[in-house]
Amino acid sequence: VTLNILDYPRMITRPMDLGTVRKRLQGGEYASNDEFAADVRLTFNNAMLFNQEGDYNWTFAKNIATVFEQNWTEALGGAVAAGASNSSK
């Protein structure tokens, strides 16, 4: 097991990492924005599940998840607004 993390496969039933997300995104494998966001969220949720609350890795994952959600909401708001203005033409 990479990094000698023997408990990881037992604790994390659906592994995901940002490298895989990037590869899938570049390969056009996501059918929707929601699928992409779900994999990003899974990455951070797995990190928080595996690491103890309060340690560096848990805190980092929590903080980055918060930033992702803020930016995702903002990006979708812009997409929704652009879609609304395009549909009114």
Backbone torsions as a table, in degrees:
resi	resn	phi	psi	omega
1	VAL	NA	132.8	-179.4
2	THR	-56.7	139.7	-180.0
3	LEU	61.7	13.6	178.4
4	ASN	56.4	41.1	179.8
5	ILE	-99.7	82.1	-171.6
6	LEU	-68.8	-29.9	-178.4
7	ASP	-80.1	-14.5	-172.9
8	TYR	-57.0	-50.1	-179.0
9	PRO	-63.5	-26.5	178.7
10	ARG	-76.6	-36.7	-175.5
11	MET	-86.8	-33.4	-173.9
12	ILE	-110.1	106.5	-175.2
13	THR	-85.7	-20.5	177.8
14	ARG	-129.0	81.4	-178.3
15	PRO	-64.2	146.4	175.9
16	MET	-156.1	146.1	176.7
17	ASP	-142.2	162.5	-175.9
18	LEU	-68.6	-25.8	174.8
19	GLY	-63.6	-42.1	177.1
20	THR	-67.2	-39.8	177.5
21	VAL	-59.5	-47.2	-179.8
22	ARG	-59.5	-46.5	-179.5
23	LYS	-60.3	-45.0	179.3
24	ARG	-65.7	-40.0	179.2
25	LEU	-64.5	-47.7	179.5
26	GLN	-65.5	-29.7	179.6
27	GLY	-85.7	0.3	179.2
28	GLY	68.2	29.9	-175.6
29	GLU	-84.3	-11.1	-179.8
30	TYR	-89.3	125.6	179.5
31	ALA	-79.8	-17.8	-178.0
32	SER	-153.9	163.5	174.1
33	ASN	-61.2	-36.0	-179.1
34	ASP	-63.2	-38.0	177.9
35	GLU	-63.9	-43.3	177.3
36	PHE	-59.6	-51.2	-177.8
37	ALA	-61.5	-37.1	179.4
38	ALA	-62.7	-40.7	178.7
39	ASP	-68.5	-39.1	176.8
40	VAL	-62.0	-46.7	179.0
41	ARG	-61.7	-39.5	178.9
42	LEU	-60.6	-39.4	177.9
43	THR	-56.6	-50.9	-177.7
44	PHE	-70.8	-39.7	178.5
45	ASN	-62.6	-40.1	177.3
46	ASN	-61.9	-42.9	179.6
47	ALA	-62.6	-39.4	179.7
48	MET	-73.8	-31.1	177.2
49	LEU	-70.4	-42.4	-175.5
50	PHE	-74.6	-37.4	-177.3
51	ASN	-94.4	153.7	-179.6
52	GLN	-75.6	138.0	178.7
53	GLU	-54.1	132.2	178.2
54	GLY	98.0	-21.2	178.9
55	ASP	-76.9	169.4	-173.0
56	TYR	-54.9	-49.9	-176.2
57	ASN	-65.8	-40.0	177.8
58	TRP	-63.5	-47.0	-178.2
59	THR	-63.8	-42.3	178.3
60	PHE	-61.2	-47.1	179.8
61	ALA	-61.6	-42.0	179.4
62	LYS	-62.8	-45.6	-179.5
63	ASN	-64.9	-44.0	179.9
64	ILE	-67.9	-36.0	176.2
65	ALA	-61.6	-40.8	178.6
66	THR	-63.4	-44.3	178.5
67	VAL	-63.6	-43.2	178.1
68	PHE	-58.0	-48.5	-177.3
69	GLU	-62.4	-40.4	178.4
70	GLN	-63.0	-47.0	-179.2
71	ASN	-70.1	-35.9	179.4
72	TRP	-64.7	-45.1	178.6
73	THR	-61.4	-43.4	179.1
74	GLU	-63.9	-44.6	-179.7
75	ALA	-63.7	-42.9	179.4
76	LEU	-67.8	-36.0	176.4
77	GLY	-60.5	-41.4	177.3
78	GLY	-67.2	-38.6	179.4
79	ALA	-67.7	-40.3	179.1
80	VAL	-65.4	-43.6	179.5
81	ALA	-63.9	-41.6	179.1
82	ALA	-65.7	-40.5	177.2
83	GLY	-63.3	-39.6	179.6
84	ALA	-66.7	-40.7	-179.1
85	SER	-72.5	-32.6	178.0
86	ASN	-70.3	-34.3	-177.9
87	SER	-76.7	-15.6	-179.4
88	SER	-89.9	-1.2	-179.2
89	LYS	-85.5	NA	NA
